Structure formats: C-alpha cells, structure tokens
Amino acid sequence: MEETYVGIDIHRDYGVACVRDLKGEIVDEFQFGNNIEGIQKVREKLGENNVHVAIESTGNMWVVLWDTLEENKLDLHLVHPLKTKAIASNKLKNDKLDAKMLSRLLRGDLLVCSYVPPRDVRDEREIVRLRASLVRLRTQVINKLRSILHKYCIRYKGSLRQNAGIEFLSSLEIRPVDKSAVQSYLETLKTLNSEIASVNAQIAKNEKEEIRLLMSIPGIDYYSAVLINSEIGDISRFPSHNKLASWAGLVPSMHQSGTTFYNGNITKEGSKRLRWILVQCAHASIKTNSKINEFYSKIAKRRGDNKAIVAVARKLVKIIYAVLSSGNPSLYGDPKKTETKIKRMRTIAEK
C-alpha cells in the first residue's frame, strides 16, 4: 500500500481528517464524530500500513483517538500547536492549523511534535496526577476549616488532616451554623483521606526497575520516583543531562544585548510537574545526605537559599540521568536507606 499522510483537526464534538498521497494530492477528506463510533470509523478508513497521522494537541480531546489509532500501529504524531503555527506562518503564510495544513506539513516533515509516552507510562502519569488533584482538594478543605478557626481566634498548630486534628475540630464549641460547616468539611476530609490512601496504595504497587533505581537517590521516595519516571518516560530521548534539565525548565535563560550575553532566571519551560517534584526532592535531599547538603550550603552562602535549592534540583537531574542511563543505583545513596524506602512502599501497597 502506498504511503499516506493524514492530518486530523480534532474538536470537542467532531474531527476533520485530510488524507494525502505520496505526491501530496488530497485523496480523501471526511468528518467524523469525536465519539466511539466516529473514531472507529477513522480507524477502519485508515487501515494499518504505511499511514502517517498528525493530530493537533487540543486539551484532552485527542486522547481517545490516539489510543484507538495506536492499536493499529500507525505512525502517530502529536502536534505542538504553538511551535507548528510559527512554522506554518513562515512556510505557508497561514497560521490556521486545519486538517489540510497538518497533512501538508506532515508530508514535508515540518511538524514540531510532542512526546507521547507508551500506554503504561501514560497510566503512571494519570495515577500520580490523580493523587495531586485529590491532595489539592484536601488542602482547599483544610483552608476552609482554618478559616473557621480564625473567626474564633483559635490556633491549632498540629495537622488538621490527622486523627488528632479531626478530633479537635469535632469537639469545638462554636455557633451552630459554623459547627454544621465544620462537620460537613470533616466528612469531606475523611473521604479525601481515604481516597488518597487508596491511590497511594496503587502508586506503591509500581515496582519497575526504574522506580527502584530512582529511590536510591537521596530525597526521592516512591511517590516522587513514580512521578519523575512518568514525566521523563524514555530517558534515551535526552542525549545528555543538560537536555533533560532544559526540558525540566531548570536552566538559566539567555539574554543578549549587542555583543553582551548574560544569564537570567531559570526558563521554567517544559514539564512543570517534573520541575515541582525536583524542587521538593531537593529540599528532602539536603536533610538526608551530607554531600548534597554541603553543595547546597556553599551556594546558599553566596547566592541565597532559593538559588541554592534550584541548584540542588539541577544536580538531582544529573544524578537521575546517570542512574536511569546506566541502570545502576546512585553513588550518593545508602543501600540500607533505599531498602527501607522499598519496604515502606510495599507496606503501603498492601493497605
């Protein structure tokens, strides 16, 4: 079968596909519903052999289509909208990304595409993002409870999400309207605690070799290991630790004025979740490893705590890259501490 190039412009309720042959001639155009029946129609029309497909990344509307076409083992490309629009403007004098243009850019190898990890890694991402979402909801509920406490000038230094905090809140002698609000929030809090514990158990069941390797690094526990692994995906797609650090947005921005170059703040581009967890791990690592703490202290004296933490996060990127690339545990790690982390992970998985 001759090679074909397919551009798919996906929307909430429908999608439009444009199919070009090897010479660039349009051989088919069709609209389909963005639902199970419509997507099956696309799957049947495109077949399996020598088909290259470009899909614009629009929210989560591309996910089901991608998963379905992936089963046909097609050559799939998830288009980076902003960068591809810039190329389209230069090459084709038009910045609208429709199905026709996507198929034309795909045939000309002019697309800027986003990395889409394998299905199992995408599932890892979903579960750690679910936990993050539940934790945010819990934080909102706790903030509501603290707001009620502030009305009565009550200060509670402990954690309101733990049993002691819940018992304290249940015993408050306050006005009925606020008492009712506290009880409602507490019921929500208990539910969220239960759901977070359940998700933690699911995450802790992940015993991939990459997870075990990452847990050998100081400051990285099972949850952060799964999050880091799910965000990075295949480490071989990064030719160096510098490229990984750049993708995490932990490299300084570059500025030029005439012949003068200078560095600014970190770019904060790429994966914000990876950057966030690396900063959290950096805080933990300086408390658990003397070498990393020494590295942090030297920079903190010269440039302050915030820049020092970012520097530690960048150092962790280098360690992560070495560990995942070599398949060997971190030289900074303590085998006994790593084994303790793994035992704790297994205990949580059994709950």
C-alpha positions in Angstrom: 0.0 0.0 0.0 1.3 3.5 -0.9 2.3 5.8 1.9 -0.4 8.3 3.0 -0.2 11.4 5.2 -3.2 12.2 7.3 -3.9 15.4 9.2 -6.6 15.4 11.8 -8.1 18.6 13.2 -9.9 17.5 16.4 -12.6 19.4 18.3 -14.8 18.6 21.2 -17.7 17.1 19.3 -16.2 16.2 15.9 -13.0 15.9 13.9 -11.9 16.5 10.3 -9.4 14.4 8.5 -7.5 15.1 5.3 -5.6 12.3 3.6 -2.8 13.0 1.0 -0.9 10.5 -1.1 2.9 10.4 -1.6 2.7 13.1 -4.2 0.8 15.4 -1.9 -2.5 15.1 -3.7 -5.6 15.0 -1.5 -7.2 11.6 -1.9 -9.9 11.8 0.9 -11.5 14.3 3.3 -14.1 13.4 5.8 -15.7 14.5 9.1 -16.3 12.2 12.0 -17.9 12.4 15.4 -15.5 12.7 18.3 -17.0 9.7 20.0 -16.5 5.9 20.0 -18.5 5.3 16.8 -16.8 8.2 14.9 -13.3 7.2 16.0 -13.9 3.6 15.0 -14.8 5.0 11.5 -11.4 6.7 11.3 -9.7 3.5 12.4 -11.4 1.5 9.7 -10.8 4.1 7.0 -7.1 4.5 7.6 -6.2 0.8 8.0 -2.7 -0.2 9.3 0.1 0.0 6.7 2.2 3.0 5.7 -0.1 5.6 7.3 1.4 8.7 8.9 -1.0 10.6 11.1 -0.7 14.1 12.6 -3.1 15.1 15.4 -3.2 18.5 17.0 -2.9 18.5 20.7 -6.1 20.2 21.8 -6.8 19.7 25.6 -7.6 16.0 26.2 -9.8 15.7 23.1 -7.1 13.8 21.2 -6.6 11.1 23.8 -9.2 8.5 22.8 -8.4 9.0 19.1 -4.7 8.4 19.8 -5.3 5.3 21.9 -7.5 3.8 19.3 -5.2 4.5 16.3 -2.2 3.3 18.4 -3.8 -0.2 18.4 -3.5 -0.1 14.5 0.3 0.6 15.0 0.1 3.7 12.8 2.9 6.3 12.7 1.3 8.8 15.0 2.5 12.4 15.7 1.0 14.7 18.4 1.5 18.2 17.0 2.8 21.0 19.2 0.2 23.8 18.3 2.2 27.0 19.0 5.5 25.9 17.6 3.9 24.4 14.5 1.8 27.5 13.9 5.0 29.5 13.8 6.4 27.2 11.2 3.2 27.3 9.2 3.2 31.1 9.2 6.8 31.1 7.7 6.4 28.3 5.3 2.8 28.6 4.2 1.8 32.2 5.0 -1.1 31.0 7.1 -1.3 30.4 10.8 -4.5 28.4 10.9 -3.9 24.7 11.7 -6.6 22.7 9.9 -6.5 19.2 8.7 -5.3 20.1 5.2 -2.3 22.0 6.6 -1.5 19.4 9.1 -1.3 16.7 6.4 0.8 19.0 4.2 3.3 19.8 7.0 3.4 16.2 7.9 4.4 15.2 4.4 7.0 17.9 4.3 8.4 16.8 7.7 7.8 20.3 9.0 5.9 19.5 12.2 7.0 20.1 15.7 5.7 17.2 17.8 5.2 16.5 21.4 6.5 13.3 23.1 3.8 10.8 23.9 5.0 8.0 26.2 3.8 4.4 25.9 0.5 3.4 27.4 1.9 2.1 30.7 3.8 5.3 31.3 0.7 7.3 30.5 -1.2 5.3 33.1 1.5 6.1 35.6 1.0 9.8 34.8 -2.7 9.6 35.3 -2.5 8.0 38.7 0.1 10.4 40.1 -1.8 13.3 38.7 -5.0 12.0 40.3 -3.2 11.9 43.7 -2.0 15.5 43.2 -5.6 16.6 42.3 -7.0 14.9 45.4 -4.3 16.5 47.6 -5.2 19.9 46.2 -8.9 19.3 47.1 -7.9 18.3 50.6 -5.8 21.4 51.0 -8.8 23.5 50.0 -11.0 21.8 52.6 -8.3 22.3 55.3 -8.0 26.0 54.4 -11.8 26.3 54.8 -11.5 24.7 58.3 -8.7 27.0 59.3 -10.8 30.0 58.1 -13.5 29.0 60.5 -10.9 28.7 63.3 -9.7 32.2 62.6 -13.2 33.5 63.2 -12.9 32.4 66.8 -9.2 33.3 67.2 -8.4 29.6 67.7 -4.9 28.5 66.8 -4.2 24.8 66.2 -0.5 24.1 65.4 -1.0 20.4 64.5 -2.1 18.9 61.3 -5.9 19.2 60.8 -5.9 16.2 58.4 -4.6 13.7 61.0 -6.8 12.0 63.6 -5.8 14.3 66.4 -6.8 17.3 64.3 -10.1 15.8 63.3 -11.0 15.0 66.9 -10.1 18.6 67.9 -12.3 20.0 65.3 -15.2 17.7 66.2 -15.0 18.8 69.8 -15.2 22.6 69.1 -17.9 24.5 70.9 -18.9 27.1 68.3 -22.1 28.6 66.8 -24.4 26.0 65.2 -24.0 27.4 61.7 -20.2 27.0 61.9 -20.5 23.7 63.7 -22.6 22.4 60.8 -20.0 23.7 58.3 -17.1 22.0 60.2 -18.9 18.7 60.3 -19.6 18.9 56.5 -15.9 19.7 55.8 -14.8 16.9 58.1 -16.9 14.4 56.3 -15.3 15.6 53.0 -11.9 15.5 54.6 -12.3 11.9 55.8 -13.4 10.9 52.3 -10.4 12.5 50.7 -8.0 11.0 53.2 -9.5 7.6 52.3 -9.3 8.2 48.6 -5.7 9.5 48.8 -4.7 6.4 50.9 -6.2 4.2 48.2 -4.4 6.0 45.4 -1.1 5.8 47.4 -1.5 2.1 47.6 -2.0 1.9 43.8 1.1 4.0 43.2 3.2 2.0 45.7 2.5 -1.2 43.7 4.7 0.0 40.9 8.0 -1.9 41.3 9.6 -1.2 37.9 13.3 -1.3 37.9 13.4 2.5 37.1 11.4 3.2 40.2 13.8 1.2 42.4 16.8 3.0 40.8 15.3 6.4 41.4 14.6 5.6 45.0 18.3 5.0 45.5 18.8 8.8 45.1 18.6 10.8 48.4 15.4 12.7 48.8 13.4 10.6 46.3 10.7 8.3 47.8 8.3 6.0 46.0 5.7 8.7 45.0 8.3 11.1 43.7 10.1 8.3 41.9 6.9 7.3 40.0 6.1 10.9 39.2 9.6 11.5 37.9 9.7 8.3 35.8 6.2 9.0 34.3 7.2 12.6 33.3 10.5 11.6 31.8 9.4 8.5 30.1 12.2 7.0 27.9 15.5 8.5 29.2 17.2 7.8 25.9 15.3 10.6 24.2 17.6 13.0 26.0 21.1 13.0 24.7 22.5 14.5 27.9 21.6 15.6 31.4 21.7 19.2 30.2 18.9 18.5 27.7 16.9 16.9 30.5 17.5 19.9 32.7 16.4 22.2 29.9 13.2 20.2 29.4 12.5 20.5 33.1 13.0 24.3 32.9 15.9 24.3 35.4 18.4 26.0 33.2 19.1 29.8 33.2 17.5 31.9 30.4 20.0 33.5 28.0 19.8 37.2 27.1 21.8 39.2 24.6 22.3 42.9 24.2 24.6 43.7 21.3 27.7 41.6 22.0 26.9 41.1 25.7 25.4 37.8 26.9 24.1 37.3 30.4 22.1 34.6 32.2 18.7 35.3 33.7 16.3 33.3 35.9 15.5 29.7 35.1 13.3 29.3 32.0 10.5 27.4 33.8 9.7 25.8 30.4 8.9 22.1 29.8 7.4 19.9 32.4 6.2 22.0 35.4 5.3 18.8 37.3 8.8 17.4 37.0 10.3 20.8 38.0 8.0 21.0 41.0 8.8 17.5 42.3 12.5 18.0 41.8 12.4 21.1 44.0 10.5 19.1 46.6 13.1 16.3 46.4 15.9 18.9 46.6 14.6 20.1 50.0 14.4 16.5 51.2 17.9 15.6 49.9 19.7 18.3 51.8 18.3 16.9 55.0 19.2 13.3 54.3 22.6 13.5 52.5 25.7 15.3 53.8 27.4 15.7 50.4 24.3 17.3 48.9 23.9 19.4 52.0 27.4 20.7 51.7 26.8 21.5 48.0 23.7 23.4 49.0 25.4 25.3 51.8 28.2 26.6 49.6 25.8 28.0 47.1 23.4 29.4 49.7 26.2 31.4 51.3 26.9 33.1 48.0 23.6 33.3 46.3 20.8 32.7 48.8 18.6 29.8 49.7 16.2 29.9 46.7 19.0 29.7 44.1 20.8 27.0 46.1 17.6 24.8 46.1 17.3 25.3 42.4 21.0 24.3 42.0 20.3 21.1 44.1 17.3 20.3 41.9 19.6 20.7 38.8 22.2 18.4 40.5 19.4 15.8 41.1 18.7 16.0 37.3 22.3 15.0 36.6 22.1 12.1 39.1 18.7 10.9 37.7 20.1 10.9 34.2 23.2 8.9 35.3 21.1 6.4 37.2 18.5 5.8 34.5 21.0 5.8 31.7 23.4 3.3 33.4 20.9 1.2 35.2 23.0 1.4 38.3 21.9 2.8 41.8 23.1 6.3 42.8 26.5 6.6 44.3 25.0 9.2 46.6 22.6 6.8 48.0 22.7 4.5 51.1 21.7 0.9 50.2 20.1 0.5 53.7 18.1 3.6 53.4 17.0 2.6 49.9 15.9 -0.8 51.2 13.9 0.9 54.0 12.1 3.0 51.3 11.2 -0.1 49.3 9.9 -1.9 52.5 7.8 1.2 53.3 6.5 1.3 49.7 5.5 -2.4 49.9 3.7 -1.8 53.2 1.7 1.0 51.7 0.9 -1.2 48.7 -0.6 -3.8 50.9 -3.0 -1.5 52.7 
